[in-house]
Amino acid sequence: MSARDQIEALKGRMGQSIIGQEAVIDRLLIGLLANGNLLVEGLPGLAKTRAIKALAKNLEADFSRIQFTPDLLPADVTGTEVYHQGAEGAEFRFEAGPIFANIVLADEINRAPAKVQSALLEAMEERQVTVAGKTHKMPPLFMVMATQNPVEQEGTYALPEAQMDRFLMHVLITYPPIEDEVEVIRLVRGEEQAAVAAASGTDAKAKAPAPAVIPQQAVFEARQEIAALHVSDAIDQYCAALVYATRTPEAYSEDLARWIEVGGSPRASLALDKCSRAHAWMAGRDYVDPQDVQAVAPDVFRHRLALSFEAQGEGISPDAVTAEILKLVALG
């Protein structure tokens, strides 16, 4: 199977256990193919954790979950030096923390204080962790997916802008339509029935071999193909112009000037390029189209635009600001 066939198979398997969230599945795969980290936000019960676990379950990857809490320590994330007394003498050995996995779920990241949140920064940006003066490399396939709950702000610690900017995309999960929710009920009921049958030894399907997971090599091959995609000069100019519009909103409209306090950094331009190339590759094309850039722009800008108090008072969302920017900035 080609890399695209295997990624499509991975997408199909995830879709079997995640109903009504096709856009979220696409964004998780784009993050994986673009070699970036994702911030996933949604109300409780909207399958944030389930979606991430479905990705890890169907991919040849080590999965680790870190439940962030106010009493968590940085060493609980990165690992620490542990004193060992043996027959040949005593020594300190590094005991790796849960961050050392291929896919890391940082659950409710905004429940931990800043010191613990910052423990993720070096791993996310540099793909390494330094403990007691020694550097420990992350595996070649490494991805952090952090979730946060937009409600229940009491006892939480808002992520600072510098850390938010390090996430490739900010993915929102919303309520599914009623017909999809009916399918969710039936899916979970079927899983419960299968679990009960498997526990009692009466489920024939439980004895059947599970399908082979998608190998990591498929992801690396897909990344090579994505890196070779054709990107025209006009697309590069379009990506830069979109980000520049967030910094000079007064040049485009009075509303944008009132709404935007701080625009996107060069990381936003890089993220637009990476995500649009992955989006084009998943669509089966060997070139990037303006629609690819427009499709990923809301996820790239959502956490990078600092809105004014006036915009927040009017109920203007980052997505609404992004839509206005896409309407005003011309291609080429």
Secondary structure, DSSP 4 states (H G I P E B T S, - for coil): --HHHHHHHHHHHHHHHS-S-HHHHHHHHHHHHTT--EEEEE-TTSSHHHHHHHHHHTBS--EEEEE--TT--HHHHHEEEEEEEETTEEEEEEEE-TT-SSEEEEETGGGS-HHHHHHHHHHHHHSEEEETTEEEEPPSS-EEEEEE-SS--TT--PPPHHHHTTSSEEEEE-PPPHHHHHHHHHHHHHHHHHHHHHHHT--HHHHSPPPPPBPHHHHHHHHHHHHT-B--HHHHHHHHHHHHHHH-GGGT-HHHHHHEEE---HHHHHHHHHHHHHHHHHTT-SB--HHHHHHHHHHHHTTT-EE-HHHHHTT--HHHHHHHHHHHSPP-
